[in-house]
Amino acid sequence: MNYHVFPTYEALSTHAADFILAYVRNHPTATICVASGETPLLTFQKIVANAQPDDFDQVTFVALDEWVGIAPDNAGSCRSYIDAPLIKPLGIRPERVSFFDGLASDLEAECQRVNDFIASKGGLDIIMVGIGLNGHLGLNEPGSSFESYAHVSELEEVTASVGQKYFQSETPLTQGITVGLKHFLEAKTAIVLANGPRKKDIIKRVLEEPINESLPATALKLHSNGHLWVDAAADAS
């Protein structure tokens, strides 16, 4: 696992954006899985600001996860946090992006649909995610199997509580639907981003604790090309 500390959140975001841009210019048919939330927002903005007109013409995006029961047009949906700052500004065609449907009547079938979509692209080239206060990656909560592909997860209280910040009013959050840790491990490159002092404790745990499913982010230590990039405020080394 490559651990690198950047002096500021902006420097972290610049590096992440430059990495993505360089990759797609060398691999124009790349498939990239990206997370929602606040951490990647500046990375998305920098990608959009610096992309050339044809950089993403053949790139495919996969959204990492979604809250079960939340409509795609809800401002707090995971889709909204990827669609508005990244997918729409880049002009990605609908057939080149996969979002989970949190309102699907058959969630297991929805998981299989996303599994099949990723498989049809030959797997993920890059997966870029944040990290939760409990060490989750995506909505792979503590206890999630490292052998899991897309699945439905029961949300821990801390995840449901922190998730309220994305919504304009209190919103029940009990389940998530997410790309699995097996996808994370099978991606050619895996990147975990963390910023701010609230993430310092969990980064310390990831660095110090052994690989175990009770701390999903330790899966990064199993990856042959895994990167943990943090800003100085989140550094726990």
C-alpha positions as CSV (number, residue, x, y, z in Angstrom):
1,M,0.0,0.0,0.0
2,N,1.4,3.4,-1.1
3,Y,0.8,6.0,1.6
4,H,1.3,9.6,0.6
5,V,0.5,12.8,2.5
6,F,-0.3,16.1,0.7
7,P,0.1,19.5,2.4
8,T,-3.5,20.5,1.6
9,Y,-6.8,19.2,0.5
10,E,-6.3,21.2,-2.8
11,A,-2.9,19.5,-3.4
12,L,-4.5,16.1,-2.7
13,S,-7.3,16.8,-5.2
14,T,-5.0,18.2,-7.8
15,H,-2.9,15.0,-7.6
16,A,-5.9,12.8,-7.8
17,A,-7.3,14.7,-10.8
18,D,-4.0,14.7,-12.6
19,F,-3.7,11.0,-12.0
20,I,-7.1,10.3,-13.6
21,L,-6.4,12.6,-16.5
22,A,-3.0,11.1,-17.3
23,Y,-4.5,7.6,-17.1
24,V,-7.4,8.2,-19.5
25,R,-5.1,9.9,-22.0
26,N,-3.0,6.7,-22.0
27,H,-6.0,4.3,-21.7
28,P,-8.8,6.0,-23.5
29,T,-11.3,3.1,-23.0
30,A,-10.8,3.0,-19.2
31,T,-13.5,2.0,-16.8
32,I,-13.4,4.1,-13.6
33,C,-15.5,3.7,-10.4
34,V,-15.9,6.8,-8.5
35,A,-17.4,7.7,-5.1
36,S,-19.9,10.3,-4.1
37,G,-19.6,12.5,-0.9
38,E,-17.6,15.6,-0.1
39,T,-14.0,14.3,-0.4
40,P,-13.9,13.8,-4.2
41,L,-15.8,17.0,-5.1
42,L,-12.7,19.1,-5.7
43,T,-11.1,16.3,-7.6
44,F,-14.1,16.2,-9.9
45,Q,-14.0,20.0,-10.4
46,K,-10.3,19.8,-11.3
47,I,-10.9,16.9,-13.8
48,V,-13.6,18.9,-15.5
49,A,-11.6,22.1,-15.6
50,N,-8.5,20.4,-17.1
51,A,-10.1,17.8,-19.4
52,Q,-9.6,18.2,-23.1
53,P,-12.7,17.8,-25.3
54,D,-12.1,14.2,-26.3
55,D,-10.4,12.9,-23.1
56,F,-13.5,11.1,-21.9
57,D,-15.2,10.2,-25.1
58,Q,-14.6,6.4,-24.6
59,V,-14.3,6.3,-20.8
60,T,-16.9,4.4,-18.8
61,F,-17.9,5.4,-15.3
62,V,-19.4,3.3,-12.5
63,A,-20.9,5.0,-9.5
64,L,-19.7,3.3,-6.3
65,D,-22.9,3.1,-4.3
66,E,-26.4,4.4,-3.5
67,W,-28.7,4.8,-0.5
68,V,-31.6,2.2,-0.8
69,G,-35.0,4.0,-1.0
70,I,-33.6,7.3,-2.3
71,A,-34.7,8.6,-5.7
72,P,-32.0,9.5,-8.2
73,D,-33.2,13.1,-8.5
74,N,-33.0,13.6,-4.7
75,A,-30.3,16.2,-4.0
76,G,-28.9,13.9,-1.3
77,S,-28.6,10.8,-3.5
78,C,-25.1,9.4,-4.3
79,R,-26.0,9.8,-8.0
80,S,-26.5,13.6,-7.6
81,Y,-23.0,13.9,-6.0
82,I,-21.4,12.3,-9.1
83,D,-23.8,13.3,-11.9
84,A,-23.9,17.1,-11.3
85,P,-20.1,17.8,-10.7
86,L,-18.6,15.2,-13.0
87,I,-20.8,13.2,-15.4
88,K,-22.9,16.0,-16.9
89,P,-20.1,18.6,-17.2
90,L,-17.9,16.0,-19.0
91,G,-20.8,15.1,-21.3
92,I,-20.6,11.4,-20.6
93,R,-23.2,9.5,-22.7
94,P,-25.8,7.5,-20.7
95,E,-24.6,4.1,-22.0
96,R,-21.1,4.9,-20.6
97,V,-22.2,5.3,-17.0
98,S,-23.7,3.0,-14.5
99,F,-25.6,4.2,-11.5
100,F,-27.3,2.0,-8.9
101,D,-31.0,2.4,-8.7
102,G,-31.8,2.8,-5.1
103,L,-35.5,2.4,-5.9
104,A,-35.2,-1.0,-7.7
105,S,-37.9,-3.4,-6.8
106,D,-35.4,-6.3,-6.9
107,L,-32.2,-5.2,-5.3
108,E,-30.4,-8.5,-5.9
109,A,-31.1,-8.2,-9.6
110,E,-29.8,-4.6,-9.5
111,C,-26.6,-5.8,-7.9
112,Q,-26.3,-8.4,-10.7
113,R,-26.9,-5.8,-13.3
114,V,-24.0,-3.7,-12.1
115,N,-21.8,-6.8,-11.7
116,D,-22.6,-7.7,-15.3
117,F,-21.9,-4.1,-16.5
118,I,-18.5,-4.1,-14.8
119,A,-17.7,-7.6,-16.2
120,S,-18.7,-6.5,-19.7
121,K,-16.0,-3.8,-19.5
122,G,-13.3,-6.3,-18.5
123,G,-13.4,-5.1,-14.9
124,L,-12.4,-1.8,-13.3
125,D,-9.2,0.1,-14.3
126,I,-9.4,2.5,-11.4
127,I,-11.6,2.6,-8.3
128,M,-11.3,5.9,-6.4
129,V,-13.2,6.1,-3.1
130,G,-13.3,7.9,0.2
131,I,-13.2,6.3,3.7
132,G,-16.0,6.4,6.3
133,L,-15.4,7.2,10.0
134,N,-16.0,3.5,10.6
135,G,-13.5,2.4,7.9
136,H,-16.1,1.6,5.3
137,L,-15.3,1.8,1.6
138,G,-18.4,2.7,-0.4
139,L,-21.2,1.2,1.7
140,N,-19.2,-1.9,2.5
141,E,-19.7,-1.6,6.2
142,P,-17.6,-3.4,8.9
143,G,-18.0,-7.1,8.5
144,S,-18.4,-7.0,4.7
145,S,-16.7,-9.9,3.0
146,F,-13.6,-9.1,1.0
147,E,-15.0,-11.7,-1.5
148,S,-18.2,-9.8,-2.2
149,Y,-19.2,-8.2,-5.4
150,A,-22.1,-5.7,-5.6
151,H,-24.5,-6.3,-2.7
152,V,-27.0,-4.7,-0.3
153,S,-25.6,-3.6,3.1
154,E,-27.2,-2.8,6.4
155,L,-25.9,0.6,7.5
156,E,-24.3,1.2,10.8
157,E,-25.7,4.0,12.9
158,V,-22.6,6.2,12.3
159,T,-23.1,5.9,8.5
160,A,-26.8,6.7,8.7
161,S,-26.1,9.7,11.0
162,V,-23.2,11.1,8.9
163,G,-25.3,10.6,5.8
164,Q,-27.9,13.1,7.0
165,K,-25.6,16.0,6.0
166,Y,-26.4,15.3,2.3
167,F,-30.2,15.8,2.8
168,Q,-32.3,18.9,3.3
169,S,-34.4,17.2,6.0
170,E,-34.0,14.2,8.2
171,T,-34.1,11.1,6.0
172,P,-34.3,7.5,7.1
173,L,-31.2,5.6,5.9
174,T,-31.1,1.9,6.7
175,Q,-29.6,0.1,3.7
176,G,-27.1,0.8,1.0
177,I,-26.3,-0.8,-2.4
178,T,-22.7,-0.9,-3.3
179,V,-19.9,-2.1,-5.5
180,G,-18.2,-4.9,-3.5
181,L,-14.7,-5.2,-1.9
182,K,-13.9,-7.9,-4.5
183,H,-14.4,-5.3,-7.2
184,F,-12.1,-3.1,-5.2
185,L,-9.4,-5.7,-5.0
186,E,-9.7,-6.7,-8.6
187,A,-9.4,-3.2,-10.0
188,K,-6.1,-2.5,-11.6
189,T,-5.6,0.6,-9.4
190,A,-7.3,1.3,-6.1
191,I,-7.2,4.8,-4.5
192,V,-8.5,5.8,-1.2
193,L,-8.7,9.6,-0.5
194,A,-9.1,11.1,3.0
195,N,-9.0,14.7,4.1
196,G,-9.6,16.7,7.3
197,P,-9.0,16.1,11.0
198,R,-12.1,13.9,11.4
199,K,-10.5,11.2,9.3
200,K,-7.3,11.1,11.3
201,D,-8.4,8.5,13.8
202,I,-9.6,6.0,11.1
203,I,-6.5,6.6,9.0
204,K,-4.4,5.7,12.1
205,R,-6.4,2.5,12.5
206,V,-5.9,1.5,8.8
207,L,-2.2,2.1,9.1
208,E,-1.7,0.2,12.3
209,E,-4.3,-2.6,12.4
210,P,-3.9,-5.9,10.7
211,I,-6.0,-6.8,7.6
212,N,-9.5,-7.8,8.8
213,E,-13.0,-7.6,7.5
214,S,-14.1,-5.6,10.6
215,L,-12.1,-2.7,9.1
216,P,-13.0,-2.8,5.4
217,A,-10.3,-0.2,4.4
218,T,-7.6,-2.6,5.4
219,A,-8.5,-4.4,2.2
220,L,-6.3,-1.8,0.6
221,K,-3.2,-3.6,2.1
222,L,-4.1,-6.6,0.0
223,H,-4.0,-4.7,-3.3
224,S,-1.0,-4.9,-5.5
225,N,-1.5,-1.3,-6.7
226,G,-3.2,0.3,-3.8
227,H,-2.8,4.0,-2.8
228,L,-3.9,5.8,0.4
229,W,-3.7,9.6,-0.3
230,V,-4.4,12.0,2.6
231,D,-4.0,15.6,3.3
232,A,-1.9,16.8,6.3
233,A,-5.0,17.2,8.5
234,A,-5.8,13.5,8.1
235,D,-2.3,12.3,8.4
236,A,-1.8,9.7,11.1
237,S,1.7,8.4,10.3
